[in-house]
């Protein structure tokens, strides 16, 4: 069974199937922040949505991080490591990408229910 959560005009923020929750890309609300700050806000949004859906950051399986400027990867890593302890790191890919104006970091994840 497929369950869709939090519908927007163009997608659902999360889709659940076979005990896995797939989140769409999360970005910061405050575009004036640097990459560290934007990553921190995106991570907080991920954590809240996972909790709302009966999961948690401890159940993360995989993540893809998109950076508007790949030279900010270290800043993003600082926020990432402040948010997660090493024993629960998911698999992760980090790529440079063209993002919406002002968005420096976008993160998408999948987590077990």
Residue, then its C-alpha position, 0 to 999 in steps of 0.5 A: x500500500x502507498x500512503x501519501x502525506x502533506x500534499x502541495x500544489x506539485x507533490x507530496x512532502x512524503x510518500x510511504x511504502x512497505x515500511x519506508x518513508x520517502x521525503x521530498x527535498x527539504x530547504x531552509x525557510x530563511x534564505x539569508x542564512x549561510x550553507x551551515x544555517x540552511x542545512x540546519x533548518x532543512x535537517x530540523x524540517x526533516x526531523x519534524x516531518x519524520x516524527x510526525x509520520x512515526x519515524x525519526x532521524x535514528x531510522x534514516x536509510x539514505x540521503x542526497x544533499x544538493x549544494x548550490x555551491x560545492x565549496x560550501x560542503x564543509x559548512x553543510x557537513x558541520x550542520x549535518x554532524x551537529x544534527x546526527x551522531x556518527x552511529x546513525x549516519x545514513x548512506x549519503x550522496x552530496x552533489x552540486x546542483x542548480x537550486x532555486x534562487x537563494x537556496x544553498x542546500x536541499x536535502x532529500x532522505x528516506x527512512x524506515x517507519 
